[in-house]
Amino acid sequence: MYTFNETEWIRLVFLLADTQQWVDDLCAKAFMQLQVSNKKQLFKRDYYLTATALAHILERHYYKINRHPQTGKFHIPVTEILEHIRSAYAIAPAPMNGSCNYRRVWDTGKVIGFDNNGNPASCITVITDNSGKIVTAFPSPAIS
């Protein structure tokens, strides 16, 4: 029979908290190395980018990573992707049908990659959850 060991559980919670703080500090230091203006805007409480979300965006939507061939791909440097994600904050979030997520579509004014159909894309679509955490971002066609 399993018995709950409160002392060990509390130690585990403290270990997890310390580890999470260490990882958060590493993430903050890594992001601060990027040459992106106003990078602190990527970490607002109502609009923020995590290392996990950035890894997802790069793995799925960055042309230098040869995975997920049927998705839109950015063909600009990572720093420019981050600049556009930051700029998309200015767009009011629109609810997505059938989801709890929100969408912002920012027209960059230039081709930044290709959409999932291989067409040139000048917009970036940023998806956030209801708390403002960025879930993903990808190149999308211009708004008609």
Helices and strands as residue ranges (DSSP letters): H 6-32, G 39-42, E 43-44, E 47-48, H 51-61, E 73-74, H 78-87, G 88-90, E 94-95, E 102-107, E 113-114, E 120-121, E 123-128, E 134-140
